Structures are given as structure tokens and as C-alpha cells.
């Protein structure tokens, strides 16, 4: 097999090309910075946080304390998983700015009539990198 990365310059250009545009589409969505969501924790009680990550990502990075773990970022049932109060603030997050799951989940909420919808753009990695607390994901509740 031929080595296409013969020089460091070609490798750098290839990496830049692969990473260019690797940001999720947050157009039309309200976004929050980590510091803003952290301030909400102390100042407001009328919001809920929703984790749109896969179980693998949750196991690796943890979750924001108190976050509701969505069953699927695309196919979750809004009323059942977000609650009936469509005016309550709902904050969605996923892995990082490159992950589009939170944006997709937020758009599903908006399409279902929820009005105060936000996305934490930097996701769980930005949250943790800023020194905010993370916890292991809760084990699924057993049903009888």
C-alpha cells in the first residue's frame, strides 16, 4: 500500500481538510455556553437537561448530574421523555461541538411544540473540560 502522507505538510493539510466543517449545525437554535448553564443551576429551577448521547458515550464521559437520558436522539417520544409542560426550558447536549445529536433532539422538541429549547454546544466534553461535575449514567430502572 502506498503511503499518501509522505511529508508532514501533506499530513497536516489532510487533517485540516478532514476537520474543516466538522461542527454540528446549530442554525436556528438557542445555544448556551457552559458558564450560562452552570449559572442556571444556581439561579433557576424551571428547566430540565436532556442527554442525547449514546450509552457508549455516557459510559466514557459521564453525564451532567440530573440529566434525563433520552432513549434516542432521533426517535424519542417527546411527551413521555420531556414531560407535558411545553413551556419549561429544555436544554439538550451530546458529545461536543462536532456532534449533531443534541441539535437533532432539540429540533424534534421544537417540532413537537416545546417552546423554550436550548442546546449546550460544547456538550459533555466542554462541560467536563470547564471543571463542571459529571456523574456515571444511572442504571436503567428495573420494571416488574
N, C-alpha and C positions, 0 to 999 in steps of 0.2 A: 504494500500500500504506500502510495506517495505521500510524503509529509508536506501538507499545504502551508504549514506555519514555519517556514524556513527561517524567517527573520523575526526578531522581536517586534518590529514595526508592523508587519503583517498580522501578527497575533493580536496586537493592540487594536488595530483597525477592525479586525474581525470581532473582537469583544465589544468594541464600541457600536458596531453595526447591530450586533445581537441584542444589546441592551437599549438601543435607541427606541423610544416609543414604548418601552415596557412599563407603562404606567396605566393603571386601570382608568376607565372612563367615568369620571365623576361629574361630567357636564350636567347641569340642571339639578344637581343635588346640593343640599345644605351640608357643609362639612365642618368638622370640629378638629381642633388641634388637641393634643394630649393634655396640655395645661387647662384648656377650656373644660374638657370632660372631667378632669380631676377637680376643678373648681365646682362643677355641678354636684359632685359627690357631697360637698360641704354646704352648698347653698340651695339646692333644690331636691325635692323628693318626688316630683311629678314626672319621672322619666323611667325608662327601662332600657337596659343594654342587651343586645342580641348578638351572639357569636355565630357567624356564618361559616366558620371553618369546618374542615373535615375532622373526624375523630383522630386521625394521624397527626394533624397539625396541633390539635388541642393537647394531645399527649406530649408532643415535643415542646411546645411553648407555653402551655398552661392557658388559663382563661382569666378574664377580668372578674374579680370577685362579684358575685351576684348576677352575672350574665346568664341569660336564658340561652341554652344551646339549641339552635334551630335543627330540626331534623334534616333539612336540606335547604341550601340557599336558594334553589330554584323552585322546588316543589313543596315547600312547607305550606301548611294551612294557616293563613293569616289570622283569622278569628281565634282559632284554637291555640296558636302558639304566641301571638302578640297580645291577645286579650281583646275584649269587646270595646274598650274605650279608645275610639279612633282619634281623639284629641290629645291623648297623652303622648309626650315626646318619646320617640323610639330611636335609639342610637344603634347602628349596625357596624360591626367591624369584622375583618377577616385577617389574613396573614400580614400584609404590608401594602404599600402603595402600588405594587405590581399585581396585586390580587384583585380581581373584579367581583368576587363573591359578595362582598358587603354591598357594593353598588347594585348588583342584581337583586339582592334580597330587599334593599331599600326601595327599589323601583317596584317590586312586587307589592310591598306595603302601600306605596302611593297609589298604585293601580287598584288596590282593594279599599281605598277610601281613607287611609290613615293620613293625617294632615301635617303632623309635626315630626318629620322624618329627617334623620341626620346620619352621616357616615363619618367614622373616625378613619381618616385617610391612611394614616400610618399603621393601622392595625395593631395586632397584639405585639409585634416586634417593636414598633415605635413606642407603644405603651411601656413595655418592659425596659427598653433602652433608656427611657426617660426616668427610670427608677420607680415606676408605679408598681403596685403589688399585682402579682399573678398567683393563682392557685391551681392545683390539679383539677381537671374536669371531674365533676361529680359522677359517680357510677350511676348508670340508669336505674331508676326505681323499679323494683320488682312488683309485678301485678299478681294478684291472687285470683 
